[in-house]
């Protein structure tokens, strides 16, 4: 039986109760931080060598043993014991089992407080790159579809009512722009929180580990935290990460909501590929957009994770408190959820078939060309307020006759208002309507092509950031040292 390792308890007369240990023991998911704890421990061993507490040979023995522990753990040859209170206890127990008393030297000059803060920060900095890569996978799917539909006209909606024609590419790229900002938020988050908690120890700093700048550099940080209490007691980097994840999932949920509509029988704009749809256990004819539904559902979870994190922090005395153990539950859930959702949603978008005939047929439904009439009158000197009234009268005329604006004759125009000349018909096509919106950010095909060009450049920049990280990258267990 594995002998329990305790990192505390010397001043206690009795051992901890089983009830206490069941409450105190880390959730099994927390041991995913093992590789990050190992990497930080290797950096700390070199810090102890600089401080004179380890010889060069001892430091080498410890760092080699730690690397072997990480490899064995990820190969399944080494597992936490039920008596391991947390990942730090697990790693130290394994180290002492291999090196004897030498392994116990590693604890000098640090605390589980700075270790816990550091392990999660390393994990999230790594995870931010994985999340960015997954978001970029969805961007590739959106861009791929948009490239095929730069000139495909479609009805645009406000208040879920037909409004004006747009190009379908423009509608897709609206979602791409939101996701572009999500990745930029990850980059900004990483820049702001690229400081190492190591050297903060329990809260006052370490009297032994005095070169936190060097250990920070070893772990890919820009430098150490400025304040040791802030280093161990703050979790705004977790709250902000979970916010970025929740915001991204809200954006995905809005895309999912549109996919429900587009793939419905009533809209019929897109057909989902069989490999990215599900059926019904009772209704054989059904083809459901379950990926979109699950995406929408996960957004609720991530909003809950953010609420949990902020509520956990709101009244804590400013140093380390065990309440902060909840930071990992929220952060892991947010990241795990998105890393499952994003590849599925990207596949759904990439493989869906766009029914351009249905889009074109519906592009003018609901009098979406009415604004073209008002604009046409304004360009001829009619005050827009009056042009608005004339256009409204023309729509009433169409409703009475049961036709669309594009179906009216020159005689019909004149019957409503003599200023409505026959040349008005030239602007009453969806193609003319989208071409007219040629200002910056507009839906005109040439503007959409320019938007695509700029977007590709931005995505390349984001992709380069996602692979340029020089800190520990072990989110995928297969990449462990």
C-alpha positions as a Markdown table, in Angstrom:
| # | Residue | x | y | z |
|---|---|---|---|---|
| 1 | Unk | 0.0 | 0.0 | 0.0 |
| 2 | Unk | 1.3 | 3.5 | -0.9 |
| 3 | Unk | 2.5 | 5.3 | 2.2 |
| 4 | Unk | 0.6 | 8.6 | 2.5 |
| 5 | Unk | 2.6 | 11.8 | 1.9 |
| 6 | Unk | 1.6 | 14.9 | 3.8 |
| 7 | Unk | 2.9 | 18.4 | 3.0 |
| 8 | Unk | 1.6 | 19.7 | 6.4 |
| 9 | Unk | 0.7 | 18.4 | 9.8 |
| 10 | Unk | 3.8 | 18.6 | 11.9 |
| 11 | Unk | 2.1 | 20.7 | 14.6 |
| 12 | Unk | -0.9 | 18.4 | 14.8 |
| 13 | Unk | -1.4 | 15.8 | 17.6 |
| 14 | Unk | -3.8 | 13.6 | 15.6 |
| 15 | Unk | -4.1 | 12.7 | 11.9 |
| 16 | Unk | -6.7 | 14.4 | 9.7 |
| 17 | Unk | -10.1 | 12.7 | 9.7 |
| 18 | Unk | -11.3 | 10.8 | 6.7 |
| 19 | Unk | -14.1 | 13.3 | 6.3 |
| 20 | Unk | -11.6 | 16.2 | 6.1 |
| 21 | Unk | -9.5 | 14.4 | 3.6 |
| 22 | Unk | -12.4 | 13.5 | 1.4 |
| 23 | Unk | -13.4 | 17.2 | 1.3 |
| 24 | Unk | -9.8 | 18.4 | 0.9 |
| 25 | Unk | -8.6 | 16.0 | -1.7 |
| 26 | Unk | -8.4 | 17.5 | -5.2 |
| 27 | Unk | -10.8 | 16.3 | -7.8 |
| 28 | Unk | -9.4 | 13.7 | -10.1 |
| 29 | Unk | -9.5 | 16.2 | -13.0 |
| 30 | Unk | -7.0 | 18.4 | -11.2 |
| 31 | Unk | -4.2 | 15.9 | -11.8 |
| 32 | Unk | -4.1 | 17.0 | -15.4 |
| 33 | Unk | -1.8 | 19.7 | -14.1 |
| 34 | Unk | 0.9 | 17.2 | -13.3 |
| 35 | Unk | 3.1 | 18.0 | -16.3 |
| 36 | Unk | 2.9 | 21.7 | -15.5 |
| 37 | Unk | 3.7 | 21.1 | -11.8 |
| 38 | Unk | 6.7 | 19.0 | -12.9 |
| 39 | Unk | 8.0 | 21.7 | -15.2 |
| 40 | Unk | 7.7 | 24.3 | -12.5 |
| 41 | Unk | 9.4 | 22.0 | -10.1 |
| 42 | Unk | 12.3 | 21.6 | -12.5 |
| 43 | Unk | 12.6 | 25.3 | -12.6 |
| 44 | Unk | 12.5 | 25.5 | -8.8 |
| 45 | Unk | 15.2 | 22.9 | -8.5 |
| 46 | Unk | 17.5 | 25.1 | -10.6 |
| 47 | Unk | 16.5 | 28.0 | -8.3 |
| 48 | Unk | 17.6 | 25.9 | -5.3 |
| 49 | Unk | 20.9 | 25.2 | -7.0 |
| 50 | Unk | 21.4 | 28.9 | -7.5 |
| 51 | Unk | 20.6 | 29.4 | -3.8 |
| 52 | Unk | 23.2 | 26.8 | -2.7 |
| 53 | Unk | 20.6 | 24.3 | -1.3 |
| 54 | Unk | 21.3 | 21.8 | -4.1 |
| 55 | Unk | 24.5 | 20.8 | -5.7 |
| 56 | Unk | 24.7 | 20.6 | -9.5 |
| 57 | Unk | 24.5 | 16.8 | -9.3 |
| 58 | Unk | 21.5 | 16.9 | -7.0 |
| 59 | Unk | 19.7 | 19.3 | -9.2 |
| 60 | Unk | 20.4 | 17.1 | -12.2 |
| 61 | Unk | 19.1 | 14.1 | -10.4 |
| 62 | Unk | 15.9 | 15.9 | -9.3 |
| 63 | Unk | 15.2 | 17.4 | -12.7 |
| 64 | Unk | 15.8 | 14.0 | -14.4 |
| 65 | Unk | 13.5 | 12.2 | -12.0 |
| 66 | Unk | 10.8 | 14.8 | -12.4 |
| 67 | Unk | 10.9 | 14.4 | -16.2 |
| 68 | Unk | 10.6 | 10.6 | -15.8 |
| 69 | Unk | 7.6 | 11.2 | -13.4 |
| 70 | Unk | 5.8 | 13.2 | -16.1 |
| 71 | Unk | 6.5 | 10.6 | -18.8 |
| 72 | Unk | 5.3 | 7.8 | -16.6 |
| 73 | Unk | 2.2 | 9.6 | -15.5 |
| 74 | Unk | 1.1 | 10.4 | -19.1 |
| 75 | Unk | 1.9 | 6.8 | -20.2 |
| 76 | Unk | -0.4 | 5.5 | -17.5 |
| 77 | Unk | 2.5 | 3.8 | -15.6 |
| 78 | Unk | 2.2 | 6.2 | -12.6 |
| 79 | Unk | -1.1 | 7.3 | -11.0 |
| 80 | Unk | -2.1 | 9.4 | -8.1 |
| 81 | Unk | -2.9 | 7.5 | -5.0 |
| 82 | Unk | -6.2 | 8.0 | -3.0 |
| 83 | Unk | -4.0 | 9.4 | -0.2 |
| 84 | Unk | -2.5 | 12.1 | -2.5 |
| 85 | Unk | -4.2 | 15.3 | -1.4 |
| 86 | Unk | -3.4 | 17.2 | -4.6 |
| 87 | Unk | -1.0 | 17.3 | -7.6 |
| 88 | Unk | 1.8 | 18.8 | -5.5 |
| 89 | Unk | 1.6 | 15.9 | -3.0 |
| 90 | Unk | 1.5 | 13.4 | -5.8 |
| 91 | Unk | 4.6 | 14.7 | -7.5 |
| 92 | Unk | 6.5 | 15.0 | -4.2 |
| 93 | Unk | 5.5 | 11.5 | -3.2 |
| 94 | Unk | 6.7 | 10.1 | -6.5 |
| 95 | Unk | 9.9 | 12.1 | -6.3 |
| 96 | Unk | 10.7 | 10.9 | -2.8 |
| 97 | Unk | 9.9 | 7.3 | -3.8 |
| 98 | Unk | 12.6 | 7.6 | -6.5 |
| 99 | Unk | 15.2 | 9.7 | -4.8 |
| 100 | Unk | 14.7 | 9.2 | -1.1 |
| 101 | Unk | 15.5 | 12.2 | 1.2 |
| 102 | Unk | 16.9 | 14.1 | -1.8 |
| 103 | Unk | 13.4 | 14.4 | -3.2 |
| 104 | Unk | 12.2 | 16.1 | 0.0 |
| 105 | Unk | 14.7 | 19.0 | -0.5 |
| 106 | Unk | 12.6 | 20.4 | -3.4 |
| 107 | Unk | 10.0 | 21.8 | -1.0 |
| 108 | Unk | 12.3 | 24.4 | 0.4 |
| 109 | Unk | 11.5 | 28.0 | -0.6 |
| 110 | Unk | 8.1 | 27.5 | -2.1 |
| 111 | Unk | 4.5 | 26.9 | -1.0 |
| 112 | Unk | 1.5 | 25.1 | -2.5 |
| 113 | Unk | 0.1 | 28.6 | -2.7 |
| 114 | Unk | 2.4 | 29.8 | -5.4 |
| 115 | Unk | 2.6 | 26.3 | -7.0 |
| 116 | Unk | -1.2 | 26.2 | -7.4 |
| 117 | Unk | -1.4 | 29.6 | -8.9 |
| 118 | Unk | 1.5 | 28.9 | -11.2 |
| 119 | Unk | 0.3 | 25.4 | -12.4 |
| 120 | Unk | -3.1 | 26.7 | -13.5 |
| 121 | Unk | -1.7 | 29.8 | -15.1 |
| 122 | Unk | 0.7 | 27.7 | -17.2 |
| 123 | Unk | -2.1 | 25.4 | -18.1 |
| 124 | Unk | -4.3 | 28.3 | -19.2 |
| 125 | Unk | -1.5 | 29.9 | -21.2 |
| 126 | Unk | -1.1 | 26.6 | -23.0 |
| 127 | Unk | -4.8 | 26.1 | -23.3 |
| 128 | Unk | -5.3 | 29.6 | -24.8 |
| 129 | Unk | -3.2 | 28.5 | -27.8 |
| 130 | Unk | -5.2 | 25.3 | -28.1 |
| 131 | Unk | -8.4 | 27.2 | -27.9 |
| 132 | Unk | -7.2 | 29.8 | -30.5 |
| 133 | Unk | -6.3 | 26.9 | -32.9 |
| 134 | Unk | -9.8 | 25.5 | -32.5 |
| 135 | Unk | -11.4 | 28.9 | -33.1 |
| 136 | Unk | -9.2 | 29.3 | -36.2 |
| 137 | Unk | -10.5 | 25.9 | -37.4 |
| 138 | Unk | -14.0 | 27.3 | -37.3 |
| 139 | Unk | -12.8 | 30.5 | -39.0 |
| 140 | Unk | -11.4 | 28.4 | -41.8 |
| 141 | Unk | -14.8 | 26.8 | -42.3 |
| 142 | Unk | -16.6 | 30.1 | -42.4 |
| 143 | Unk | -14.0 | 31.6 | -44.8 |
| 144 | Unk | -14.2 | 28.6 | -47.0 |
| 145 | Unk | -18.0 | 28.9 | -47.3 |
| 146 | Unk | -17.8 | 32.7 | -47.7 |
| 147 | Unk | -15.4 | 32.4 | -50.6 |
| 148 | Unk | -18.0 | 30.4 | -52.5 |
| 149 | Unk | -20.8 | 32.9 | -51.8 |
| 150 | Unk | -19.4 | 36.4 | -52.3 |
| 151 | Unk | -22.1 | 37.1 | -54.9 |
| 152 | Unk | -24.8 | 34.9 | -53.5 |
| 153 | Unk | -27.8 | 37.1 | -52.6 |
| 154 | Unk | -29.8 | 36.3 | -49.5 |
| 155 | Unk | -32.4 | 38.0 | -47.4 |
| 156 | Unk | -30.9 | 40.0 | -44.4 |
| 157 | Unk | -33.0 | 40.1 | -41.2 |
| 158 | Unk | -33.6 | 42.5 | -38.3 |
| 159 | Unk | -35.9 | 41.6 | -35.5 |
| 160 | Unk | -36.1 | 38.2 | -37.4 |
| 161 | Unk | -38.1 | 40.0 | -40.1 |
| 162 | Unk | -36.9 | 40.4 | -43.7 |
| 163 | Unk | -35.0 | 43.7 | -44.0 |
| 164 | Unk | -32.6 | 44.1 | -46.9 |
| 165 | Unk | -30.8 | 41.9 | -49.3 |
| 166 | Unk | -27.2 | 40.9 | -48.4 |
| 167 | Unk | -24.7 | 38.6 | -49.7 |
| 168 | Unk | -24.5 | 35.2 | -47.9 |
| 169 | Unk | -20.8 | 35.7 | -47.6 |
| 170 | Unk | -21.3 | 38.9 | -45.7 |
| 171 | Unk | -23.7 | 37.1 | -43.3 |
| 172 | Unk | -21.1 | 34.4 | -42.7 |
| 173 | Unk | -18.3 | 36.9 | -42.2 |
| 174 | Unk | -20.3 | 38.7 | -39.6 |
| 175 | Unk | -19.8 | 35.6 | -37.4 |
| 176 | Unk | -16.1 | 35.4 | -38.5 |
| 177 | Unk | -15.5 | 39.0 | -37.2 |
| 178 | Unk | -16.9 | 38.1 | -33.7 |
| 179 | Unk | -14.6 | 35.1 | -33.5 |
| 180 | Unk | -11.7 | 37.2 | -34.7 |
| 181 | Unk | -12.1 | 39.4 | -31.6 |
| 182 | Unk | -12.4 | 36.3 | -29.4 |
| 183 | Unk | -8.9 | 35.2 | -30.4 |
| 184 | Unk | -7.6 | 38.7 | -30.0 |
| 185 | Unk | -9.1 | 38.6 | -26.5 |
| 186 | Unk | -7.0 | 35.5 | -25.8 |
| 187 | Unk | -3.9 | 37.2 | -27.1 |
| 188 | Unk | -4.6 | 40.3 | -24.9 |
| 189 | Unk | -5.4 | 38.0 | -21.9 |
| 190 | Unk | -2.1 | 36.3 | -22.4 |
| 191 | Unk | -0.1 | 39.5 | -22.6 |
| 192 | Unk | -1.7 | 40.9 | -19.5 |
| 193 | Unk | -1.1 | 37.7 | -17.4 |
| 194 | Unk | 2.3 | 36.6 | -18.6 |
| 195 | Unk | 3.8 | 37.0 | -15.1 |
| 196 | Unk | 5.0 | 34.1 | -12.9 |
| 197 | Unk | 3.7 | 33.5 | -9.3 |
| 198 | Unk | 6.8 | 31.5 | -8.4 |
| 199 | Unk | 8.8 | 33.0 | -5.7 |
| 200 | Unk | 5.7 | 34.4 | -3.9 |
| 201 | Unk | 5.7 | 31.3 | -1.7 |
| 202 | Unk | 2.8 | 31.4 | 0.8 |
| 203 | Unk | 2.2 | 35.1 | 0.5 |
| 204 | Unk | 5.2 | 37.1 | 1.6 |
| 205 | Unk | 7.8 | 36.0 | -0.9 |
| 206 | Unk | 10.6 | 33.4 | -0.5 |
| 207 | Unk | 13.7 | 33.8 | 1.6 |
| 208 | Unk | 15.4 | 31.2 | -0.5 |
| 209 | Unk | 14.1 | 31.4 | -4.1 |
| 210 | Unk | 15.4 | 34.9 | -4.8 |
| 211 | Unk | 15.7 | 34.8 | -8.6 |
| 212 | Unk | 12.1 | 34.5 | -9.6 |
| 213 | Unk | 13.0 | 36.4 | -12.8 |
| 214 | Unk | 15.1 | 33.5 | -13.9 |
| 215 | Unk | 12.5 | 30.8 | -13.1 |
| 216 | Unk | 9.9 | 33.0 | -14.8 |
| 217 | Unk | 12.0 | 33.2 | -18.0 |
| 218 | Unk | 12.5 | 29.4 | -17.9 |
| 219 | Unk | 8.7 | 28.9 | -17.9 |
| 220 | Unk | 8.0 | 31.3 | -20.8 |
| 221 | Unk | 6.8 | 34.2 | -18.7 |
| 222 | Unk | 7.7 | 37.8 | -19.3 |
| 223 | Unk | 8.7 | 38.2 | -15.6 |
| 224 | Unk | 7.6 | 37.6 | -12.1 |
| 225 | Unk | 4.6 | 39.1 | -10.4 |
| 226 | Unk | 5.2 | 42.4 | -8.8 |
| 227 | Unk | 3.5 | 41.7 | -5.5 |
| 228 | Unk | 3.6 | 38.3 | -3.7 |
| 229 | Unk | 0.2 | 38.6 | -2.1 |
| 230 | Unk | -1.4 | 39.5 | -5.5 |
| 231 | Unk | 0.5 | 36.5 | -7.0 |
| 232 | Unk | -1.1 | 33.9 | -4.8 |
| 233 | Unk | -4.4 | 35.6 | -4.0 |
| 234 | Unk | -5.6 | 36.9 | -7.4 |
| 235 | Unk | -7.6 | 34.9 | -9.9 |
| 236 | Unk | -8.7 | 37.6 | -12.2 |
| 237 | Unk | -6.7 | 35.8 | -14.9 |
| 238 | Unk | -8.9 | 32.8 | -14.4 |
| 239 | Unk | -12.1 | 34.9 | -14.4 |
| 240 | Unk | -11.0 | 36.8 | -17.5 |
| 241 | Unk | -10.1 | 33.5 | -19.3 |
| 242 | Unk | -13.5 | 32.1 | -18.4 |
| 243 | Unk | -15.1 | 35.3 | -19.6 |
| 244 | Unk | -13.3 | 35.1 | -23.0 |
| 245 | Unk | -14.4 | 31.4 | -23.3 |
| 246 | Unk | -18.0 | 32.3 | -22.3 |
| 247 | Unk | -18.1 | 35.2 | -24.8 |
| 248 | Unk | -16.7 | 33.0 | -27.5 |
| 249 | Unk | -19.4 | 30.3 | -26.8 |
| 250 | Unk | -22.1 | 33.0 | -26.8 |
| 251 | Unk | -20.9 | 34.0 | -30.3 |
| 252 | Unk | -20.9 | 30.3 | -31.3 |
| 253 | Unk | -24.5 | 30.1 | -29.9 |
| 254 | Unk | -25.6 | 32.9 | -32.1 |
| 255 | Unk | -24.1 | 31.2 | -35.2 |
| 256 | Unk | -25.8 | 27.9 | -34.0 |
| 257 | Unk | -29.2 | 29.7 | -33.7 |
| 258 | Unk | -28.9 | 30.9 | -37.3 |
| 259 | Unk | -27.9 | 27.4 | -38.5 |
| 260 | Unk | -31.2 | 26.1 | -36.9 |
| 261 | Unk | -33.1 | 28.5 | -39.0 |
| 262 | Unk | -31.1 | 28.1 | -42.2 |
| 263 | Unk | -31.5 | 24.3 | -42.0 |
| 264 | Unk | -35.2 | 24.3 | -41.1 |
| 265 | Unk | -37.7 | 23.2 | -43.7 |
| 266 | Unk | -39.3 | 26.6 | -43.6 |
| 267 | Unk | -36.0 | 28.4 | -44.5 |
| 268 | Unk | -34.3 | 25.6 | -46.5 |
| 269 | Unk | -31.1 | 27.7 | -47.0 |
| 270 | Unk | -28.7 | 25.0 | -46.1 |
| 271 | Unk | -28.6 | 21.2 | -46.0 |
| 272 | Unk | -26.5 | 19.6 | -43.3 |
| 273 | Unk | -24.1 | 16.8 | -44.3 |
| 274 | Unk | -25.3 | 13.4 | -42.9 |
| 275 | Unk | -22.1 | 13.0 | -40.9 |
| 276 | Unk | -22.8 | 16.2 | -39.0 |
| 277 | Unk | -26.5 | 15.7 | -38.3 |
| 278 | Unk | -28.5 | 13.3 | -36.1 |
| 279 | Unk | -31.9 | 11.6 | -36.4 |
| 280 | Unk | -34.8 | 10.7 | -34.2 |
| 281 | Unk | -35.4 | 7.5 | -32.3 |
| 282 | Unk | -39.1 | 7.6 | -33.2 |
| 283 | Unk | -39.4 | 9.8 | -36.3 |
| 284 | Unk | -37.4 | 8.2 | -39.2 |
| 285 | Unk | -37.6 | 11.3 | -41.4 |
| 286 | Unk | -35.9 | 13.7 | -39.0 |
| 287 | Unk | -32.5 | 15.3 | -39.6 |
| 288 | Unk | -31.5 | 17.4 | -36.6 |
| 289 | Unk | -28.8 | 20.0 | -36.2 |
| 290 | Unk | -27.8 | 18.5 | -32.8 |
| 291 | Unk | -24.3 | 20.0 | -33.0 |
| 292 | Unk | -25.8 | 23.5 | -33.1 |
| 293 | Unk | -28.2 | 22.6 | -30.2 |
| 294 | Unk | -25.3 | 21.3 | -28.0 |
| 295 | Unk | -23.3 | 24.3 | -28.8 |
| 296 | Unk | -26.1 | 26.6 | -27.6 |
| 297 | Unk | -26.5 | 24.5 | -24.5 |
| 298 | Unk | -22.8 | 24.7 | -23.6 |
| 299 | Unk | -23.0 | 28.5 | -23.7 |
| 300 | Unk | -25.3 | 28.3 | -20.6 |
| 301 | Unk | -22.7 | 26.2 | -18.8 |
| 302 | Unk | -19.9 | 28.6 | -19.6 |
| 303 | Unk | -21.9 | 31.6 | -18.4 |
| 304 | Unk | -22.4 | 29.6 | -15.2 |
| 305 | Unk | -18.6 | 29.0 | -14.9 |
| 306 | Unk | -18.0 | 32.7 | -15.1 |
| 307 | Unk | -20.6 | 33.4 | -12.5 |
| 308 | Unk | -19.0 | 30.8 | -10.2 |
| 309 | Unk | -15.6 | 32.3 | -10.6 |
| 310 | Unk | -16.7 | 35.9 | -9.9 |
| 311 | Unk | -18.8 | 34.9 | -6.9 |
| 312 | Unk | -15.9 | 32.9 | -5.5 |
| 313 | Unk | -13.7 | 36.0 | -5.6 |
| 314 | Unk | -16.0 | 38.7 | -4.5 |
| 315 | Unk | -15.5 | 38.7 | -0.7 |
| 316 | Unk | -12.2 | 36.8 | -0.2 |
| 317 | Unk | -9.6 | 38.3 | 2.1 |
| 318 | Unk | -6.6 | 39.2 | -0.1 |
| 319 | Unk | -4.2 | 36.3 | 0.1 |
| 320 | Unk | -4.6 | 32.6 | -0.6 |
| 321 | Unk | -7.8 | 30.9 | 0.6 |
| 322 | Unk | -8.9 | 27.4 | -0.1 |
| 323 | Unk | -12.0 | 28.8 | -1.8 |
| 324 | Unk | -9.7 | 29.3 | -4.8 |
| 325 | Unk | -9.6 | 25.6 | -5.5 |
| 326 | Unk | -12.9 | 26.2 | -7.4 |
| 327 | Unk | -10.9 | 28.1 | -10.0 |
| 328 | Unk | -9.8 | 24.9 | -11.7 |
| 329 | Unk | -13.3 | 23.5 | -12.0 |
| 330 | Unk | -14.6 | 26.5 | -13.8 |
| 331 | Unk | -11.5 | 26.9 | -16.0 |
| 332 | Unk | -11.3 | 23.2 | -16.9 |
| 333 | Unk | -15.0 | 23.1 | -17.8 |
| 334 | Unk | -14.8 | 26.2 | -20.0 |
| 335 | Unk | -11.8 | 25.0 | -21.9 |
| 336 | Unk | -12.9 | 21.3 | -22.2 |
| 337 | Unk | -16.3 | 22.3 | -23.4 |
| 338 | Unk | -15.0 | 24.6 | -26.2 |
| 339 | Unk | -12.4 | 22.1 | -27.3 |
| 340 | Unk | -15.2 | 19.6 | -27.9 |
| 341 | Unk | -17.7 | 22.0 | -29.4 |
| 342 | Unk | -15.5 | 23.8 | -31.9 |
| 343 | Unk | -14.3 | 20.9 | -34.1 |
| 344 | Unk | -17.8 | 19.6 | -34.4 |
| 345 | Unk | -19.2 | 23.1 | -35.3 |
| 346 | Unk | -16.4 | 23.7 | -37.7 |
| 347 | Unk | -17.1 | 20.4 | -39.5 |
| 348 | Unk | -20.8 | 21.2 | -39.7 |
| 349 | Unk | -20.2 | 24.6 | -41.3 |
| 350 | Unk | -17.5 | 23.3 | -43.7 |
| 351 | Unk | -19.7 | 20.5 | -45.0 |
| 352 | Unk | -23.1 | 22.1 | -45.2 |
| 353 | Unk | -24.6 | 22.7 | -48.7 |
| 354 | Unk | -25.9 | 26.2 | -49.4 |
| 355 | Unk | -29.1 | 26.3 | -51.4 |
| 356 | Unk | -28.4 | 29.3 | -53.5 |
| 357 | Unk | -31.7 | 28.9 | -55.3 |
| 358 | Unk | -33.6 | 29.2 | -52.1 |
| 359 | Unk | -31.6 | 32.2 | -51.0 |
| 360 | Unk | -32.2 | 34.0 | -54.3 |
| 361 | Unk | -35.9 | 33.2 | -54.2 |
| 362 | Unk | -36.3 | 34.6 | -50.7 |
| 363 | Unk | -34.0 | 37.6 | -51.1 |
| 364 | Unk | -36.9 | 39.9 | -52.0 |
| 365 | Unk | -39.6 | 38.4 | -49.8 |
| 366 | Unk | -41.1 | 40.8 | -47.3 |
| 367 | Unk | -40.4 | 43.8 | -49.5 |
| 368 | Unk | -36.7 | 43.8 | -48.7 |
| 369 | Unk | -36.1 | 46.2 | -51.6 |
| 370 | Unk | -38.2 | 49.0 | -50.1 |
| 371 | Unk | -35.2 | 50.9 | -48.9 |
| 372 | Unk | -34.0 | 51.1 | -52.5 |
| 373 | Unk | -37.1 | 53.0 | -53.4 |
| 374 | Unk | -36.6 | 55.5 | -50.6 |
| 375 | Unk | -32.9 | 55.9 | -51.4 |
| 376 | Unk | -33.7 | 56.4 | -55.1 |
| 377 | Unk | -36.2 | 59.2 | -54.3 |
| 378 | Unk | -33.6 | 60.8 | -51.9 |
| 379 | Unk | -31.0 | 60.9 | -54.6 |
| 380 | Unk | -33.5 | 62.9 | -56.7 |
| 381 | Unk | -34.0 | 65.5 | -54.0 |
| 382 | Unk | -37.0 | 64.2 | -52.2 |
| 383 | Unk | -36.6 | 64.7 | -48.4 |
| 384 | Unk | -36.2 | 61.3 | -46.9 |
| 385 | Unk | -39.2 | 61.7 | -44.5 |
| 386 | Unk | -41.4 | 62.2 | -47.6 |
| 387 | Unk | -39.6 | 59.4 | -49.5 |
| 388 | Unk | -40.3 | 57.1 | -46.6 |
| 389 | Unk | -44.0 | 57.9 | -46.8 |
| 390 | Unk | -44.1 | 57.4 | -50.6 |
| 391 | Unk | -42.3 | 54.1 | -50.3 |
| 392 | Unk | -44.8 | 53.0 | -47.6 |
| 393 | Unk | -47.6 | 53.8 | -49.9 |
| 394 | Unk | -45.9 | 51.7 | -52.6 |
| 395 | Unk | -45.7 | 48.7 | -50.3 |
| 396 | Unk | -49.4 | 49.0 | -49.5 |
| 397 | Unk | -50.1 | 49.1 | -53.2 |
| 398 | Unk | -48.1 | 45.9 | -53.6 |
| 399 | Unk | -49.9 | 44.2 | -50.8 |
| 400 | Unk | -53.2 | 45.1 | -52.3 |
| 401 | Unk | -52.2 | 43.6 | -55.7 |
| 402 | Unk | -50.4 | 40.6 | -54.1 |
| 403 | Unk | -47.1 | 41.3 | -55.9 |
| 404 | Unk | -43.5 | 42.4 | -55.0 |
| 405 | Unk | -41.9 | 45.7 | -55.6 |
| 406 | Unk | -39.8 | 44.1 | -58.4 |
| 407 | Unk | -43.0 | 43.1 | -60.1 |
| 408 | Unk | -44.4 | 46.6 | -60.6 |
| 409 | Unk | -44.8 | 48.3 | -63.9 |
| 410 | Unk | -44.1 | 51.9 | -64.8 |
| 411 | Unk | -47.8 | 52.5 | -64.7 |
| 412 | Unk | -48.0 | 51.1 | -61.2 |
| 413 | Unk | -45.2 | 53.4 | -60.1 |
| 414 | Unk | -47.0 | 56.5 | -61.5 |
| 415 | Unk | -50.3 | 55.4 | -60.0 |
| 416 | Unk | -48.7 | 55.7 | -56.5 |
| 417 | Unk | -46.7 | 58.9 | -57.1 |
| 418 | Unk | -45.7 | 60.7 | -60.3 |
| 419 | Unk | -42.1 | 61.0 | -59.1 |
| 420 | Unk | -41.7 | 57.2 | -59.3 |
| 421 | Unk | -40.3 | 57.0 | -62.8 |
| 422 | Unk | -39.8 | 53.9 | -64.8 |
| 423 | Unk | -36.0 | 53.9 | -64.2 |
| 424 | Unk | -36.8 | 53.0 | -60.6 |
| 425 | Unk | -37.1 | 49.4 | -61.8 |
| 426 | Unk | -33.3 | 49.4 | -62.4 |
| 427 | Unk | -32.5 | 49.4 | -58.7 |
| 428 | Unk | -35.3 | 46.9 | -57.7 |
| 429 | Unk | -33.1 | 43.8 | -57.9 |
| 430 | Unk | -31.3 | 42.1 | -55.0 |
| 431 | Unk | -28.1 | 42.3 | -57.0 |
| 432 | Unk | -28.4 | 46.1 | -57.5 |
| 433 | Unk | -29.3 | 46.5 | -53.8 |
| 434 | Unk | -26.2 | 44.7 | -52.6 |
| 435 | Unk | -23.9 | 46.4 | -55.1 |
| 436 | Unk | -25.2 | 49.8 | -53.9 |
| 437 | Unk | -23.9 | 49.1 | -50.4 |
| 438 | Unk | -20.3 | 49.7 | -51.4 |
| 439 | Unk | -19.1 | 51.8 | -48.4 |
| 440 | Unk | -16.6 | 50.4 | -45.9 |
| 441 | Unk | -18.1 | 47.4 | -44.2 |
| 442 | Unk | -20.9 | 47.1 | -46.7 |
| 443 | Unk | -22.3 | 44.0 | -48.3 |
| 444 | Unk | -21.3 | 44.8 | -51.9 |
| 445 | Unk | -19.3 | 41.9 | -53.4 |
| 446 | Unk | -16.2 | 44.0 | -53.9 |
| 447 | Unk | -16.2 | 45.1 | -50.3 |
| 448 | Unk | -16.8 | 41.5 | -49.1 |
| 449 | Unk | -13.8 | 40.4 | -51.2 |
| 450 | Unk | -11.7 | 43.1 | -49.5 |
| 451 | Unk | -13.0 | 42.0 | -46.1 |
| 452 | Unk | -12.0 | 38.4 | -46.9 |
| 453 | Unk | -8.5 | 39.6 | -47.9 |
| 454 | Unk | -8.0 | 41.5 | -44.6 |
| 455 | Unk | -9.5 | 38.7 | -42.6 |
| 456 | Unk | -7.0 | 36.1 | -44.0 |
| 457 | Unk | -4.1 | 38.4 | -43.0 |
| 458 | Unk | -5.5 | 38.7 | -39.5 |
| 459 | Unk | -6.1 | 34.9 | -39.2 |
| 460 | Unk | -2.5 | 34.3 | -40.3 |
| 461 | Unk | -1.3 | 36.6 | -37.6 |
| 462 | Unk | -3.4 | 34.8 | -35.0 |
| 463 | Unk | -2.2 | 31.4 | -36.2 |
| 464 | Unk | 1.4 | 32.5 | -35.9 |
| 465 | Unk | 0.7 | 33.6 | -32.3 |
| 466 | Unk | -0.9 | 30.3 | -31.5 |
| 467 | Unk | 2.2 | 28.3 | -32.4 |
| 468 | Unk | 4.9 | 30.6 | -31.2 |
| 469 | Unk | 4.5 | 30.0 | -27.5 |
| 470 | Unk | 7.7 | 29.1 | -25.8 |
| 471 | Unk | 6.3 | 28.0 | -22.4 |
| 472 | Unk | 5.4 | 24.5 | -21.4 |
| 473 | Unk | 2.9 | 22.9 | -23.9 |
| 474 | Unk | 1.5 | 19.7 | -22.5 |
| 475 | Unk | -2.2 | 20.1 | -22.8 |
| 476 | Unk | -2.1 | 17.1 | -25.1 |
| 477 | Unk | -0.8 | 14.3 | -22.9 |
| 478 | Unk | 1.0 | 12.9 | -25.9 |
| 479 | Unk | 3.3 | 15.9 | -25.8 |
| 480 | Unk | 4.4 | 15.5 | -22.2 |
| 481 | Unk | 8.2 | 15.4 | -21.5 |
